[in-house]
Amino acid sequence: MKLNMRMVHVKSRAIVFGLLIFVIAISNYARIRTTLKRLKNLIVPINHAKLTLFYNRKPRAHPVWKYRRIANEKDLQTKLEKRLELASDKKFIIYWAPGPFVFKSPHNRPDRAQCGNCEITYDRTLMSDGRTAAILYHFDAVRSWDMPKWRNPNHLHVFWSMESAGNMKNLGYTFATEDKFGMNATMSFRLDSDFPTTYGDGGRLLESKMGNNDTIYNEIMRRKSKLAIATISNCRITPGARIRLALISELKSAGLDIDTFGSCFSNKISSDQLSDLIPRYKFYFAYENSYHCNYYITEKLFIQAFFHDIVPVVWGATKEHYEAIVPEGSFIYAEDFESPKHLIGYLEHLDQNDKEYLKFFRWRTMKLDAAPQYHRQFGFCALCRALHGINVDDRFNPRQSRSSLPLFSDGVARRTVPSLRHYLYDDDNQECFDILDKLAYL
């Protein structure tokens, strides 16, 4: 009898333990799925024979829409200056993150003169403060159990991400929590988000490098002594990162004289060392870790290449999306070439022809108004403006629902995001998700 009772207790404990494991597994399903996907990226081999499909491609890209033009730009700028003078009452933007979480921006106060009066804070006690106007949610800081328990209809709830949709989907993000809660606006690198923001403040960086005279060419050439450089530290976390590394390795094997740095090549150097080194080269390989994801262009192009006066060889976004963001004739698009050999041959030709090479720096002598998205404010500045009823930056938005917003409004203009998942996954270029799976795995 005692033995039977013990057996019952053992079985009961086993059932309880099993149920507990089941509950833990269900509650952590997304994390487990993400871990398994990362393991797959680490161990499944790349089909190198298919890498040639990344050359001489004619991708079908989403169209690049023209922005809403204003009949009298000068009058608009005058009205804008007056509204900015009136935007003196402070607006709080609460960065909603659980516990200690590294803030992803170097700015906690947008420029008062250009953006209005705003302050970004972690202080959740300000939720009930009348000066709070927006709540900001970074994609990897969202927790279902940590969302606000109540919402003020006057608050703007903004989803923020600087990661490509392809990588987020690969890592298992579903955005069910965000869609259940309901977001009003988006802030990302996509030009069709409510508040676009470029890596490394790329828009302002480009404008700061423009407007020079022809003497800039001699200064650039004086520093050049080497051909090509690539820096890569993300080797395997995503399929795109693995293909990027394979493409660079293939170019090196095909005879390209390229110096490689970063943990992927077991050749790490400090950022200061890199900044001293890069200007000596003629070409920087600004290859992204994602493929044809809408407008996904990172600091590799802006900070590493343009800031250091080096011609970028780019791979990642579609050519149309590069052209929508950076000056015409400022980059070399890897997919334009029939093969790695053809690309190498072109770079070697430019290396022997300074006049042809310097054509890629003509943008440095262009007037500021030739810069793509000129007059547009980005990121936190655009958000702060919108909180003060200044919507002039939305005229650049390719989405009709945004570009048709009034240029100025009394209070915050109404914005909605019907489905974040749809915007990020269904409304992106499907090559962002499909082609990597097709080409990466055997």
C-alpha positions, -999 to +999 in steps of 0.1 A: +000+000+000+028+024+009+046+015-023+015+023-043+011+057-025+047+065-033+042+057-070+011+080-070+032+108-055+060+103-080+036+103-109+019+134-096+051+152-092+061+141-127+029+155-141+033+188-123+069+190-134+059+183-170+031+209-169+056+234-155+080+227-183+052+231-208+041+264-194+076+277-194+081+266-230+049+282-241+057+315-223+092+316-238+082+303-273+095+333-291+129+332-273+133+295-280+124+300-316+149+328-319+176+307-304+169+278-327+170+301-357+203+315-346+217+280-343+205+272-378+223+303-391+255+291-374+256+255-387+238+253-421+264+256-449+261+283-476+257+272-512+286+291-528+277+280-563+246+302-561+264+334-551+266+344-588+229+350-587+237+382-567+254+397-598+238+412-629+204+411-613+175+433-624+156+435-592+119+445-591+119+472-564+091+490-548+087+523-567+104+554-553+076+580-550+081+616-557+076+639-527+048+664-525+061+697-540+052+731-526+045+759-550+064+785-529+092+769-509+104+802-496+070+811-481+068+776-465+102+781-448+090+815-435+059+799-420+080+771-406+104+795-388+074+813-372+059+780-360+092+768-346+095+801-326+061+793-310+071+757-303+085+767-269+064+746-245+082+715-235+070+681-248+081+649-230+089+618-250+090+588-227+113+560-238+094+529-226+118+501-216+118+475-188+146+479-163+180+490-173+181+493-211+206+511-232+192+541-249+198+538-286+203+575-295+230+600-286+204+627-284+180+633-255+172+669-265+165+676-302+178+710-314+155+736-300+157+760-330+152+734-357+129+709-339+109+726-311+112+721-274+113+683-265+130+661-240+134+624-241+132+606-208+129+572-191+107+586-163+074+567-165+059+588-137+055+615-163+028+595-181+001+615-163+020+648-169+002+671-193+034+678-210+039+642-221+031+639-258+047+606-270+057+571-259+086+555-277+089+517-279+121+501-293+114+468-310+137+447-288+125+463-255+088+455-259+074+431-233+037+420-232+037+422-194+052+457-194+030+477-217+012+508-203-019+498-183-038+528-196-034+552-225-041+588-230-057+594-264-036+625-268-004+605-266+014+594-298+026+558-294+057+553-317+073+520-327+110+524-332+134+500-351+166+503-369+168+466-378+158+452-412+124+434-414+142+404-428+164+401-398+135+407-374+114+380-390+143+356-391+148+361-353+111+353-347+095+387-339+058+386-345+047+421-332+016+406-317+020+426-285+024+459-305-006+452-327-028+443-298-018+474-280-020+496-311+007+519-324+001+553-339+034+559-358+067+544-368+103+556-366+129+537-387+153+539-416+124+535-441+116+567-459+079+558-457+079+556-419+064+585-400+097+597-387+125+583-409+160+583-393+192+575-411+221+556-395+248+580-383+225+610-391+233+604-427+212+631-441+229+659-422+263+643-428+258+644-466+248+681-465+278+689-443+301+675-470+285+693-499+291+728-513+329+725-517+350+739-546+372+718-569+402+720-546+386+692-526+397+667-552+434+672-546+429+668-509+411+635-514+437+621-538+466+631-516+456+605-490+450+576-513+476+548-513+456+515-512+428+500-532+399+484-511+389+477-476+360+459-458+352+457-421+328+430-409+320+418-374+286+402-378+294+369-395+267+344-387+238+358-367+215+362-398+215+345-433+223+379-448+254+383-427+267+350-438+261+357-475+278+391-471+309+374-457+308+348-485+306+376-512+336+394-498+356+362-495+347+353-530+360+387-543+392+382-524+396+347-539+389+361-574+419+384-570+407+416-555+434+435-536+413+441-505+423+445-468+397+430-444+392+439-408+368+429-380+361+398-359+349+379-390+385+381-403+402+377-369+416+411-374+399+435-350+411+471-347+397+500-327+374+526-341+401+553-339+425+531-358+399+524-384+392+562-388+429+568-395+431+539-419+400+542-441+409+575-459+440+558-474+418+535-495+399+542-527+370+518-522+350+508-491+328+477-494+296+488-476+279+455-478+248+451-455+236+421-436+202+421-454+191+419-490+167+442-508+149+453-476+132+486-481+157+515-476+179+494-452+212+513-455+235+516-425+264+536-411+287+515-434+277+538-462+274+571-443+301+570-416+327+546-430+325+557-466+311+592-471+325+607-440+360+594-448+359+604-485+361+569-499+340+556-528+315+530-515+308+497-533+274+488-520+253+457-517+221+452-497+193+476-507+179+480-542+196+505-564+165+527-565+165+530-527+202+540-526+194+567-552+166+580-531+188+586-502+223+595-514+235+619-542+236+606-578+268+591-590+283+588-555+284+549-552+292+517-571+263+492-571+277+456-570+247+441-587+253+461-618+282+438-627+280+404-645+304+387-621+330+393-594+357+395-621+338+423-639+335+442-607+372+438-599+381+448-634+361+481-630+377+489-597+412+483-611+403+506-641+393+534-618+424+529-597+445+537-629+423+566-640+421+594-614+398+615-635+373+587-637+376+579-601+371+615-590+337+616-608+323+598-578+331+629-557+313+654-578+285+654-553+309+672-529+308+703-551+270+702-555+247+728-539+229+718-508+195+717-525+208+689-547+208+666-517+181+640-516+154+648-490+168+684-487+148+705-461+136+672-445+142+667-408+147+631-395+142+610-364+137+627-331+137+662-347+108+652-370+090+636-341+094+667-319+081+689-347+050+667-351+043+669-314+042+707-319+018+704-349+045+709-375+041+682-402+061+698-431+084+668-432+055+644-441+054+659-475+084+638-483+067+606-473+059+583-502+027+571-484-003+590-494-019+588-460+011+607-446+021+630-474-015+644-474-014+654-437-017+692-432+016+710-432+007+726-399-020+715-374-034+726-341-019+699-318-007+665-329-021+653-363-039+620-362-018+590-372-025+553-371-007+521-379-035+495-386-011+466-385+026+468-376+032+432-388+016+441-421+037+472-425+070+454-416+065+420-433+038+422-459+045+457-471+083+453-475+100+439-506+095+402-505+131+395-516+140+408-481+126+375-468+126+350-497+158+352-516+182+347-487+165+314-478+166+303-514+203+311-519+218+305-485+210+269-478+217+237-496 
